[in-house]
Amino acid sequence: MEYVLRLLLSPAAFAIGFLWPLAVQVLQRAELMTPGPSVWLVGALIVLPFTLMAHFRGSWIWLR
């Protein structure tokens, strides 16, 4: 159970669950892309670096 909670509350899960749809909505609302599957791929490419950084660093904040 602890593992599941850590996975759901991890920074990588936040990036995938919140930032990815947010990026897609911003692209659509700013009329940079039309709705469809391609905008979800572009949103994934925007969020992927944040997800990898969160996974390997444990956070997006660069404090020691």
C-alpha positions in Angstrom: 0.0 0.0 0.0 2.9 2.4 0.8 4.4 1.7 -2.6 1.1 2.6 -4.4 0.8 5.8 -2.4 4.4 6.8 -3.2 3.8 6.1 -6.9 0.5 8.1 -7.0 2.0 11.1 -5.2 5.3 11.1 -7.0 6.5 14.1 -9.0 6.5 12.0 -12.2 2.8 11.0 -11.6 2.1 14.8 -11.2 3.8 15.6 -14.5 1.9 12.9 -16.3 -1.5 13.4 -14.6 -1.6 17.2 -14.4 1.0 18.9 -16.6 0.3 16.8 -19.7 -3.4 17.7 -19.9 -2.5 21.2 -19.0 0.0 21.5 -21.8 -2.6 20.1 -24.3 -5.2 22.6 -23.2 -2.8 25.5 -23.5 -1.8 24.4 -27.0 -5.5 24.2 -28.0 -6.7 27.4 -26.3 -3.8 29.4 -27.7 -4.8 28.0 -31.1 -1.3 26.7 -31.8 -2.7 23.2 -32.6 -6.1 21.8 -33.5 -7.8 19.2 -31.2 -6.8 15.7 -32.1 -4.3 12.9 -31.4 -1.4 14.9 -32.6 -1.8 17.6 -29.9 -1.6 14.8 -27.3 1.7 13.7 -28.7 3.1 17.2 -28.7 1.9 17.6 -25.1 3.7 14.4 -24.2 6.9 15.7 -25.8 6.6 18.9 -23.8 6.1 17.1 -20.5 8.5 14.3 -21.0 11.6 16.2 -19.9 9.9 17.3 -16.7 8.8 13.7 -16.1 12.3 12.3 -16.5 13.8 15.1 -14.4 11.3 14.4 -11.6 12.0 10.7 -11.9 15.8 10.8 -11.7 16.1 13.8 -9.4 13.0 13.2 -7.2 11.9 16.8 -7.6 11.9 19.7 -10.0 13.4 22.1 -7.4 17.1 22.2 -7.6 17.9 22.7 -4.0 20.4 20.7 -1.9 
